Amino acid sequence: MNVIGHSPTPIHRTWLWDSLTSRETEVARLVVQGMRNADIAQELHISVHTVESHLKHIYAKLDVHTRVELVRLIRDLTD
């Protein structure tokens, strides 16, 4: 992902992003938009517990530990 004026995304980070399921990707994108777990659950028609489970998997796959780290990582990957 090389956009003029931006450095390319490191390959290992892109690979990590690609390891997410489509539902995990949806949850991660909604987190970046600033949505709370309850709002994400309502938006995706799933339980809050399921959102939390997806987040645990996302954190493990992307090697992050907080929402803030997740948001920063995703913004780095999509810039």
C-alpha positions in Angstrom: 0.0 0.0 0.0 2.1 2.8 -1.2 0.4 6.1 -1.7 2.4 9.1 -3.0 3.9 10.9 -0.1 3.6 7.9 2.2 6.0 5.1 3.0 5.0 1.6 2.1 3.3 -0.5 4.8 5.7 -3.1 6.2 5.0 -6.5 4.8 4.6 -8.2 8.2 1.9 -5.7 9.3 0.0 -6.2 6.1 0.1 -10.0 6.6 -1.2 -9.5 10.2 -4.1 -7.5 8.9 -4.8 -10.2 6.3 -5.1 -12.8 9.1 -8.3 -11.3 10.4 -11.6 -12.8 9.4 -14.1 -10.7 7.6 -16.2 -10.2 10.8 -13.0 -9.3 12.8 -12.2 -6.7 10.1 -15.7 -5.3 10.4 -15.4 -5.0 14.2 -11.9 -3.5 13.9 -13.2 -0.8 11.5 -16.1 0.1 13.8 -13.7 0.4 16.7 -11.6 2.9 14.6 -14.8 4.8 14.0 -15.1 5.3 17.7 -18.0 2.9 18.4 -18.4 1.3 21.8 -18.8 -2.5 22.0 -22.6 -2.2 22.7 -23.0 0.0 19.5 -20.9 -2.5 17.5 -23.0 -5.3 18.7 -26.2 -3.5 17.7 -24.8 -2.5 14.3 -23.7 -6.1 13.5 -26.7 -7.8 15.2 -24.4 -9.8 17.5 -24.1 -9.9 21.3 -21.6 -7.7 23.2 -19.9 -10.9 24.4 -19.3 -11.8 20.7 -17.8 -8.4 20.0 -15.5 -8.8 23.0 -14.5 -12.3 21.7 -13.7 -10.8 18.3 -11.7 -8.1 19.9 -9.6 -10.6 21.9 -8.9 -12.5 18.7 -8.0 -9.2 16.9 -5.7 -8.1 19.7 -3.9 -11.5 19.6 -3.6 -11.6 15.9 -2.3 -8.0 15.5 -0.2 -8.1 18.7 -1.9 -5.2 20.3 -3.2 -4.8 23.9 -5.6 -1.9 23.9 -8.2 -0.1 21.7 -5.8 2.8 21.3 -3.1 0.5 20.0 -5.6 -1.1 17.6 -6.7 2.2 16.3 -3.2 3.4 15.7 -2.2 0.2 14.0 -5.2 0.3 11.7 -4.7 3.9 10.8 -1.0 3.1 10.0 -2.1 0.3 7.7 -4.8 2.3 5.9 -2.8 5.5 5.4 
